[in-house]
């Protein structure tokens, strides 16, 4: 079997302050055809799974470009078209193929393209023809469009949030697509729009049980795959929203009925899915009142994984003003401050201006007297599903009893080794503030005694009714405008 696999992925916050250009992909990871490293990256699950399966089955695997960018603002037309055409060129160079496996996000938006994945899949289909099997793995925070469904044979989203199941879903995708090539199954798709947009933390009920229910249905009675699209609230496109995607083996009526049933279940549990976001001061009060620690505060509104700058100072300012110590915070994206810390050296005491650089959504910069505690070149954090996540040169500084991790490559807090590699003892802290919405949970829940999702300002604001939507079809619960 001749198999082609490649990846092009980013999550676009159309309200974000910074465009996503080619440099963003170079920073996060751009690997030309055949150059993917010997370690799985977040959106190379299908390629990694194809390596595993193909080695046993004797497949000819052709590895195309793999490129991913840290979520940010709208992708430039130049960046998208350049990378898209590179991937398509890699595909043309190895024709004919029996199967195409793509690692996508599903919420990539570029100048002139509200649906990058739909555009890419349509062009892949045009190249390979109607008989070649096309499969894609998606992030559940996608905009599931009719074009994406029509131009692929199978799409499977990660089921977990945090996304700890990249490889598992990749293996499912590869196995079902291979069965299609062999004529064993013929997937048909059904999609139901839930007319809402929700946050789905699969680390707790009711989403925890719903994931188990989806998995219990798969592989039985002709049901091949079930995916829940959470949607991405900060992408202003027509197809934004929560949806259910079901594939059955040739039974359209069954797929339609099951998708409707599961969508109704998701709608019924929407209040239970809703996350409580206390204000900054209320979050700090709750953390201080908690008996023991550490208490982890999620600063999701400044999550670089949702397109924010990761340099906001709102929470840090209040901690300093209130004299809260024995705390850690990170990562704060401030390459200039990192350079100053490296120039000063470990042990240096100096005045430094940190954070608040990108936009009003970053808050004002803070002028602090600090001590440089640790420095590390090219720190690599453990990311989702064990994937290596580069943070660039990093510095640990301390001011007024708060240790702060400064980074040069913009990524969210996922592994606790972001702090511990720099000598920060998280277990000894009362409060740990992380720039992350939920991906932190997989690692930080192992040290946290309590978790609070703080309602701070930021580019990934949690008050969706304040966002100036123009293209999304509204109303869509809980958005009323």
SEKE-406990 format. One line per 4 residues: number of its first residue (from 1); their letters; for each residue x, y, z of C-alpha. Coordinates in steps of 0.02 Angstrom, whole numbers, plus 50000, padded with zeros to 5 digits. Layout:
# residues N
NUM = A = X:Y:Z; ...
//
This chain:
# residues 481
1 = XXXX = 50000:50000:50000; 50065:50173:49954; 50028:50297:50092; 50057:50485:50100
5 = XXXX = 50053:50582:50263; 50080:50766:50301; 50021:50903:50417; 49974:51087:50414
9 = XXXX = 49897:51152:50574; 49864:51305:50678; 49718:51371:50780; 49667:51547:50728
13 = XXXX = 49601:51677:50850; 49524:51801:50729; 49515:51926:50871; 49699:51900:50916
17 = XXXX = 49822:52046:50912; 49961:51964:50810; 49955:51891:50633; 50017:51714:50601
21 = XXXX = 50155:51720:50471; 50284:51600:50406; 50399:51640:50552; 50265:51574:50671
25 = XXXX = 50274:51404:50585; 50464:51407:50586; 50462:51439:50774; 50338:51301:50817
29 = XXXX = 50402:51174:50692; 50417:51165:50503; 50489:51003:50438; 50507:50981:50249
33 = XXXX = 50461:50816:50168; 50553:50671:50247; 50629:50779:50385; 50507:50747:50527
37 = XXXX = 50605:50709:50686; 50603:50543:50776; 50475:50604:50902; 50290:50635:50878
41 = XXXX = 50234:50815:50868; 50059:50874:50914; 49985:50867:50739; 50089:50725:50666
45 = XXXX = 49984:50589:50748; 49930:50514:50581; 50108:50511:50516; 50171:50432:50677
49 = XXXX = 50030:50304:50674; 50067:50265:50491; 50249:50234:50536; 50194:50111:50669
53 = XXXX = 50066:50019:50563; 50164:50028:50401; 50318:49948:50478; 50216:49792:50517
57 = XXXX = 50118:49789:50355; 50255:49833:50232; 50177:49996:50173; 50272:50122:50068
61 = XXXX = 50255:50278:50175; 50291:50445:50095; 50311:50582:50224; 50267:50757:50165
65 = XXXX = 50288:50924:50249; 50239:50941:50433; 50207:51119:50490; 50120:51192:50642
69 = XXXX = 50110:51365:50718; 50070:51424:50894; 49890:51489:50892; 49882:51675:50855
73 = XXXX = 49786:51797:50747; 49731:51773:50567; 49858:51680:50460; 49930:51782:50318
77 = XXXX = 49878:51732:50143; 50061:51714:50097; 50096:51594:50240; 49945:51484:50208
81 = XXXX = 49964:51474:50020; 50152:51444:50032; 50135:51300:50154; 49980:51229:50070
85 = XXXX = 50067:51225:49902; 50221:51144:49979; 50113:51005:50050; 50020:50982:49886
89 = XXXX = 50184:50978:49791; 50247:50841:49907; 50090:50741:49868; 50104:50762:49680
93 = XXXX = 50285:50704:49685; 50240:50531:49752; 50083:50489:49653; 49998:50370:49638
97 = XXXX = 49947:50334:49817; 49812:50228:49897; 49787:50331:50054; 49816:50510:50113
101 = XXXX = 49829:50543:50301; 49831:50723:50360; 49862:50803:50529; 49754:50959:50534
105 = XXXX = 49682:51073:50666; 49514:51120:50594; 49510:51302:50651; 49641:51380:50536
109 = XXXX = 49585:51545:50459; 49688:51645:50334; 49665:51806:50239; 49538:51759:50105
113 = XXXX = 49507:51584:50177; 49379:51560:50317; 49402:51371:50299; 49584:51327:50265
117 = XXXX = 49556:51143:50300; 49409:51133:50180; 49513:51219:50046; 49661:51103:50074
121 = XXXX = 49556:50944:50074; 49467:50998:49915; 49634:51023:49828; 49699:50855:49890
125 = XXXX = 49542:50771:49824; 49564:50856:49656; 49742:50789:49645; 49711:50608:49698
129 = XXXX = 49538:50581:49626; 49379:50506:49700; 49443:50330:49737; 49593:50370:49849
133 = XXXX = 49553:50366:50035; 49580:50532:50125; 49582:50537:50315; 49619:50678:50436
137 = XXXX = 49647:50694:50623; 49577:50854:50699; 49587:50953:50859; 49412:50955:50938
141 = XXXX = 49419:51146:50943; 49382:51148:50758; 49254:51227:50643; 49177:51072:50562
145 = XXXX = 49125:51128:50388; 49026:51040:50250; 49178:51060:50137; 49289:50966:50259
149 = XXXX = 49166:50822:50271; 49131:50814:50085; 49313:50809:50032; 49373:50677:50156
153 = XXXX = 49323:50497:50187; 49354:50502:50374; 49395:50633:50506; 49429:50592:50688
157 = XXXX = 49450:50722:50825; 49548:50704:50985; 49423:50653:51119; 49517:50720:51269
161 = XXXX = 49541:50898:51329; 49684:50911:51379; 49733:50826:51215; 49820:50674:51285
165 = XXXX = 49755:50551:51153; 49842:50612:50995; 49920:50443:50954; 49766:50340:50999
169 = XXXX = 49655:50439:50882; 49790:50434:50748; 49795:50245:50757; 49605:50236:50744
173 = XXXX = 49611:50348:50591; 49746:50245:50507; 49662:50078:50544; 49492:50129:50477
177 = XXXX = 49567:50211:50323; 49669:50055:50288; 49511:49950:50305; 49431:50065:50175
181 = XXXX = 49574:50037:50053; 49553:49849:50080; 49367:49861:50045; 49315:49805:50219
185 = XXXX = 49217:49960:50269; 49130:50106:50184; 49108:50252:50305; 48961:50371:50287
189 = XXXX = 48955:50531:50389; 48822:50625:50486; 48844:50795:50567; 48726:50881:50689
193 = XXXX = 48750:51062:50744; 48710:51085:50929; 48679:51273:50904; 48795:51315:51048
197 = XXXX = 48978:51340:51089; 49042:51263:51250; 49201:51225:51345; 49217:51037:51368
201 = XXXX = 49336:50986:51507; 49349:50798:51487; 49445:50787:51650; 49281:50802:51746
205 = XXXX = 49098:50757:51733; 48987:50765:51635; 49112:50767:51490; 49216:50627:51566
209 = XXXX = 49068:50508:51556; 49018:50568:51383; 49190:50525:51313; 49172:50350:51384
213 = XXXX = 49000:50338:51304; 49068:50389:51133; 49204:50258:51146; 49081:50123:51202
217 = XXXX = 48984:50147:51040; 49131:50133:50922; 49170:49967:50840; 48997:49896:50874
221 = XXXX = 48839:49879:50769; 48917:49963:50620; 48973:50121:50712; 49149:50162:50656
225 = XXXX = 49188:50328:50741; 49110:50463:50849; 49187:50635:50872; 49130:50785:50973
229 = XXXX = 49180:50952:50898; 49192:51072:51045; 49216:51218:50927; 49329:51369:50946
233 = XXXX = 49239:51522:51012; 49374:51645:50958; 49361:51605:50773; 49234:51719:50689
237 = XXXX = 49180:51606:50545; 49008:51544:50490; 49033:51363:50548; 49096:51404:50724
241 = XXXX = 49009:51299:50856; 48988:51132:50944; 48943:50985:50832; 48935:50795:50833
245 = XXXX = 49013:50692:50693; 48968:50508:50671; 49030:50381:50544; 48943:50215:50517
249 = XXXX = 48983:50074:50397; 48869:50114:50251; 48713:50150:50354; 48665:50332:50330
253 = XXXX = 48503:50321:50428; 48595:50249:50578; 48729:50383:50568; 48597:50521:50560
257 = XXXX = 48497:50451:50706; 48649:50424:50818; 48721:50596:50782; 48554:50676:50827
261 = XXXX = 48540:50573:50986; 48715:50617:51045; 48693:50800:51001; 48536:50805:51108
265 = XXXX = 48636:50729:51251; 48769:50864:51234; 48637:51001:51230; 48556:50929:51387
269 = XXXX = 48719:50936:51485; 48774:51110:51431; 48743:51188:51601; 48849:51053:51681
273 = XXXX = 48989:51088:51557; 48993:51273:51600; 49151:51325:51692; 49146:51448:51838
277 = XXXX = 49267:51593:51811; 49283:51700:51970; 49363:51872:51956; 49548:51895:51987
281 = XXXX = 49525:51950:52167; 49393:51818:52202; 49511:51686:52130; 49655:51746:52238
285 = XXXX = 49541:51752:52391; 49487:51573:52358; 49666:51516:52335; 49725:51598:52495
289 = XXXX = 49578:51529:52594; 49610:51351:52535; 49688:51243:52670; 49854:51187:52597
293 = XXXX = 49927:51198:52424; 49982:51216:52292; 49828:51298:52218; 49838:51317:52028
297 = XXXX = 49757:51468:51947; 49723:51456:51761; 49746:51621:51669; 49652:51557:51517
301 = XXXX = 49615:51728:51445; 49802:51750:51414; 49827:51573:51348; 49948:51574:51200
305 = XXXX = 49867:51409:51150; 49711:51511:51109; 49799:51652:51019; 49841:51768:51164
309 = XXXX = 50012:51847:51185; 50049:51766:51354; 50119:51930:51418; 49971:51998:51517
313 = XXXX = 50004:52071:51688; 49828:52081:51763; 49845:51937:51887; 50028:51970:51927
317 = XXXX = 49991:52154:51963; 49856:52110:52089; 49968:51982:52174; 50104:52113:52194
321 = XXXX = 49982:52246:52253; 49909:52126:52381; 50079:52067:52441; 50047:51886:52395
325 = XXXX = 50209:51786:52402; 50264:51604:52397; 50197:51594:52220; 50251:51550:52043
329 = XXXX = 50188:51616:51877; 50222:51572:51697; 50258:51569:51560; 50269:51756:51530
333 = XXXX = 50321:51789:51350; 50451:51927:51354; 50604:51895:51244; 50680:52064:51287
337 = XXXX = 50670:52031:51474; 50749:51860:51445; 50894:51938:51354; 50920:52063:51494
341 = XXXX = 50918:51922:51621; 51049:51825:51522; 51157:51980:51508; 51143:52009:51696
345 = XXXX = 51177:51828:51743; 51117:51713:51881; 51114:51798:52050; 51100:51973:51979
349 = XXXX = 50982:52095:52063; 50912:52225:51947; 50762:52331:51900; 50667:52257:51755
353 = XXXX = 50511:52300:51655; 50411:52143:51614; 50253:52099:51517; 50117:52211:51449
357 = XXXX = 50199:52236:51279; 50085:52176:51140; 49915:52261:51157; 49792:52335:51281
361 = XXXX = 49737:52155:51313; 49909:52128:51389; 49885:52259:51524; 50020:52383:51572
365 = XXXX = 50202:52329:51594; 50264:52303:51770; 50422:52382:51839; 50495:52265:51969
369 = XXXX = 50652:52241:52071; 50702:52061:52038; 50834:51930:52061; 50887:51815:51919
373 = XXXX = 50869:51640:51993; 50906:51528:51841; 50941:51533:51655; 50927:51398:51523
377 = XXXX = 50960:51401:51337; 50835:51310:51225; 50725:51239:51362; 50610:51101:51299
381 = XXXX = 50451:51072:51398; 50354:50909:51398; 50196:50945:51299; 50034:50854:51265
385 = XXXX = 50046:50666:51243; 50231:50681:51285; 50272:50788:51132; 50426:50899:51153
389 = XXXX = 50380:51085:51160; 50520:51213:51135; 50514:51368:51245; 50675:51448:51184
393 = XXXX = 50794:51533:51303; 50709:51548:51473; 50741:51640:51635; 50673:51617:51810
397 = XXXX = 50664:51780:51904; 50597:51817:52078; 50513:51975:52138; 50430:51999:52308
401 = XXXX = 50417:51813:52338; 50345:51771:52165; 50450:51666:52046; 50413:51703:51863
405 = XXXX = 50464:51602:51710; 50507:51714:51562; 50512:51633:51389; 50565:51679:51212
409 = XXXX = 50459:51555:51113; 50273:51581:51145; 50195:51420:51212; 50073:51386:51353
413 = XXXX = 50108:51297:51518; 50084:51111:51487; 50220:51015:51578; 50271:51057:51756
417 = XXXX = 50450:51041:51696; 50430:51217:51626; 50462:51270:51806; 50559:51126:51879
421 = XXXX = 50697:51127:51748; 50735:51303:51810; 50739:51248:51991; 50568:51312:52042
425 = XXXX = 50496:51200:52178; 50311:51196:52135; 50264:51081:52279; 50321:51214:52402
429 = XXXX = 50215:51353:52326; 50048:51413:52390; 49990:51478:52220; 50043:51431:52043
433 = XXXX = 49974:51541:51902; 49982:51459:51730; 49954:51539:51561; 49841:51401:51496
437 = XXXX = 49655:51365:51482; 49653:51177:51513; 49803:51088:51436; 49899:51122:51597
441 = XXXX = 49782:51005:51688; 49859:50842:51628; 50023:50881:51717; 49985:51013:51849
445 = XXXX = 49838:50918:51924; 49968:50794:51988; 50042:50927:52103; 49890:51039:52131
449 = XXXX = 49779:51018:52282; 49649:51134:52205; 49621:51213:52033; 49536:51380:51996
453 = XXXX = 49494:51448:51823; 49516:51636:51845; 49412:51762:51749; 49546:51886:51696
457 = XXXX = 49544:52001:51544; 49636:51947:51387; 49633:51902:51203; 49549:51736:51245
461 = XXXX = 49415:51822:51346; 49292:51707:51432; 49147:51828:51411; 49098:51782:51233
465 = XXXX = 48960:51911:51225; 49093:52047:51221; 49171:51982:51059; 49125:52079:50899
469 = XXXX = 49067:51933:50793; 49027:51975:50612; 49026:51807:50521; 48972:51677:50651
473 = XXXX = 48790:51624:50642; 48710:51691:50800; 48628:51674:50923; 48723:51521:50980
477 = XXXX = 48708:51476:51164; 48773:51560:51271; 48807:51701:51148; 48652:51809:51136
481 = X = 48709:51948:51020
//
